[in-house]
Amino acid sequence: MSDVYIIGAGETKFGELWERSLRELAVEAGLRAVENAGIFSKDIQVLYGSNSLAGIISGQENTGDLLADFAGIAEYHIPAIRIEASTASGGAAVRQAYLGIKSGEFDVAMVGGVEKMTDIFGSELLDLTSSVLDREWEAFFGATPAALAAISARKYMKDFNVEKEALSMVSVNDHANASMNPNAHYRNRITLEQAMKATDIAEPLNLMDCSAMGDGAAALILASESYVKKNKLNGVKILASADAQDYLAVHSRKHLYSLDSAKVAARKALEKAKMKNSDISFVELHDSYSIYGLLELEELGFAERGKAKNLVYEEISLKGSIPVNPSGGLKAKGNPLGATGVGQIVEAYTQLKGKAGERQVKEAKVAMTHSMGGTGSNSVVHILGGE
Amino acid sequence: MSDVYIIGAGETKFGELWERSLRELAVEAGLRAVENAGIFSKDIQVLYGSNSLAGIISGQENTGDLLADFAGIAEYHIPAIRIEASTASGGAAVRQAYLGIKSGEFDVAMVGGVEKMTDIFGSELLDLTSSVLDREWEAFFGATPAALAAISARKYMKDFNVEKEALSMVSVNDHANASMNPNAHYRNRITLEQAMKATDIAEPLNLMDCSAMGDGAAALILASESYVKKNKLNGVKILASADAQDYLAVHSRKHLYSLDSAKVAARKALEKAKMKNSDISFVELHDSYSIYGLLELEELGFAERGKAKNLVYEEISLKGSIPVNPSGGLKAKGNPLGATGVGQIVEAYTQLKGKAGERQVKEAKVAMTHSMGGTGSNSVVHILGGE
């Protein structure tokens, strides 16, 4: 089976991009990735599109074909397909492209993730994002992703004696890193006090515990080992790719705060890469709510159960032992659903190439990325590194 | 690379199943496929879900996880993912499962396609199915899939001197075959006169030229060669799998009636299988509108341009030289979007196993299936046969 490399990456600014359309954003990110890879559009042999909500928001399904068409590659009649795994669509699309190349059927794949969320507003958006939950057994009774994350947080905080401050520090760290990322949705730093005292959303979660849903696109070019060698390209190797699933509804799971999908996916990925957590230089994780930042540090293997609180002051910072979300994470770089997981890998690639500027992680050798669906119903983990 | 086999298939009845839910339908089809394969649910290593419109119809995205959960396999934490390629989602999901097995990462995959369309009504449904078009450049201006198919039909009929009767015969053939399929949506035969004189929908297409959108589910179990041999199973081999894409909007394409995605996908599949059209025993094609039945016979290579009309009286019947849609096709077996393409392959498997009862194609050795997205923006072609 061929090894798979990332040879190019690009993204748009994340944020409230009122004047730009879904297709415009996707094309911008795609062209940046193609340029960054040093290839031509006609070299692309397959397109994997990642999108979560365009069907619901604007009545546009079939986004794989839409992106291929507006990227100007429809004339080559290459296959294009959309991958949807709710908020893990981005990671899942990268994984499907990886499998496609590994199968030997393709040498060069584009992955394009995009979301355009500012086409709708307020309570309507709240209902639509509940489409990632179990519509009949969770959302129907009024549960929203934020409310379910809050339930997980309450039980976790009680069982392991975790203070609200630990959650807030996850967001403080994200904002600190995003302040150095020109593509981030929010580039302002926040203080611990600001994070603690923001408007409540679903107690104990406040506004500063919730990711910034918005617009944006991210794209990657993946290639087979033979293509990389033949064209003398410098790629970043995908050392492992794994995914796992859990019960859709939070109430069906082992505990109210367990994220078994993250645990299983990370364990599988580390096994495949023949690595330990201590081999990971930094991690881009899916902190759609700050509580998940803590839970994932534990489920991904960086801390024991209940102990993530000990990492959030120093260790997760850019200069700590396990830098978390150098990009700014979902809280501050932003969370345009279908683009988010692809954007995590854009950041990993940029860091591993040593091109992350002010927010560069020192001696970044190996990255782990974790893209999670909804409240944890699925997870996709990638480990990247080396030339 | 491992060869890939289909080792089990199952489906629900297609139709207006008012009292049954999306998840119930999916689970029924899945269990039938598992039983048919002679495996246990815990043997499944990955689930590929195919669904087109649940997000828009009932606010339920994340259907990959939903199906895995309600199929009772969430406890194994296997990956689950949804594939969406509009009305070709079914064929596309089978192809992604095929690539996953070929990559060496899985030995056993389930593909489950499902759609629940009777949760909405009339004009609302009409708008929602336009989500497979270009929402901003086609649907926004009032175009619907039926209207666009009618435009293709008019131009084609004029350019190649094709009479309405040829279109109607495609539907007559579908109904004749469906009359022998217990799972078909419509089991009544129709006469040519009935087909010609039905209520107009978008002239020259009438009600009998339009597929039966409804509810239903279909499932397949795919396995690697080594798994099949180790467990002494009798599978049907996937001889080739290919997909291709075209411009999303009809007005962007070469001609108003060209289906380049079908042409390219079929050519690629035949090349991979090292076969000619004359090697194909029967074809399940995507006649969401009767005009596509004619166009696809040509694009898939069974007739020259403008000549499909010569095949529709005898040749496409069960006893003809190239039987078309022994299942009853999209017109009469039915078209529950996400299930349709999976169901085509359920039929191909059933026929190749010689288990199709009254509608059995004699000496069925090699099948071609063609799953098409929207008005032709993408196509997935599979060639199946042998043990």
Interface residues (C-beta under 8 A of the other chain):
Chain A: M1 S21 R23 L47 S52 L53 G55 I56 S58 G59 Q60 E61 N62 T63 G64 D65 L66 A68 D69 A74 E75 H77 I78 P79 A80 I81 R82 I83 E84 A85 S86 A92 Q96 L99 G100 K102 S103 G104 E105 D127 L128 S130 S131 V132 L133 D134 R135 E136 A139 D243 A244 Q245 D246 Y247 L248 A249 S252 D260 S261 V264 G373 G374 S377 N378
Chain B: M1 S21 R23 L47 S52 L53 G55 I56 S58 G59 Q60 E61 N62 T63 G64 D65 L66 A68 D69 A74 E75 H77 I78 P79 A80 I81 R82 I83 E84 A85 S86 A92 Q96 L99 G100 K102 S103 G104 E105 D127 L128 S130 S131 V132 L133 D134 R135 E136 A139 D243 A244 Q245 D246 Y247 L248 A249 S252 D260 S261 V264 G373 G374 S377 N378
